[in-house]
C-alpha cells in the first residue's frame, strides 16, 4: 500500500514539474522570439494598458477607495 502511495506521489510530482518547466520554457521562447524580431528591426507588439497604480495618500493599496492615482511611467514591454 505504501508503494502505491509513493508511486502516486512520484507521478503527481513529475506532472507538476513538467507543467512548471513547460510554462517557463514557453515564456523564454516568447521573450527570445520578441527579442529576435526586435533585433531584425520588426515592430514588437506592445502590452495592453495596465491598471493604474493606487494612491498611497489616505488608504492602503488593498482597500476599495474611489481616489486612484496614476504613475507617470508607462510600461511598453514585459521583461
N, C-alpha and C positions, 0 to 999 in steps of 0.2 A: 504494500500500500504506500509506503514511504517512497519507493522507487517511482511509482506513478505520479505522486505529488511532485517529486524532484524533476521528473521529465516534463511535466506540465509547466512548472515554474521556468525551466530552461527554455521551453518553446515560447512562452509569453515574453520572456526577456529578449529572446532573439527577434521576435516580431517587433517589439518596441525599439530595439537598437536599429533594426533595418529601417523602420519608419523615420527615426531621427536622422540617420545617415542619408536617406533619400531626400528628406526635406532640406538638409544642409547642402547636399550636392546640387539640388535644383536652384537654390539661392546663389551658390557660387557660379553655376552655369549661366544664370541670368545676369549676374553682375559682370562677369567677364564678357558676355555677349554684348552688353551695353558698352563696355569699355572698348571692345573691338570696333563696334560701329562708330563710336566717338573718335577713335584714332583714325579711321578711314575717312572721316570728315562728314559722315552722315549725321542727320539730326537724331537725337535720342529723345524718346518720348518722356515728357515731364510727369512728375507725380501729380495726382489730383490735389485740389486745395485741402489743406489740413484744417482741423478745428482750431479756432483761436485759443490762445493761452488764457487762463483765468487771471484776474487781477489779484494781487496779493495785499490789497489795501485793507479791506474790512471783513473779509471772510476767508475761510480755508478753501483749498483747491477742491475739496470733496463735497462742499455744500452746493445747494442749488440756488445760487444767487442770480439776480437779474442783470447785475452790472458785470460785463465781461470785457476785459481789456485785451488789446492785441499787441503782439510783439512786432517791432519794425523789421525784423529779419525774415526773409522768405526762403523756404527750402525748395530747391528745384529738383534735386535727385536724392535718392537714398544712398547711403554709404555701402 
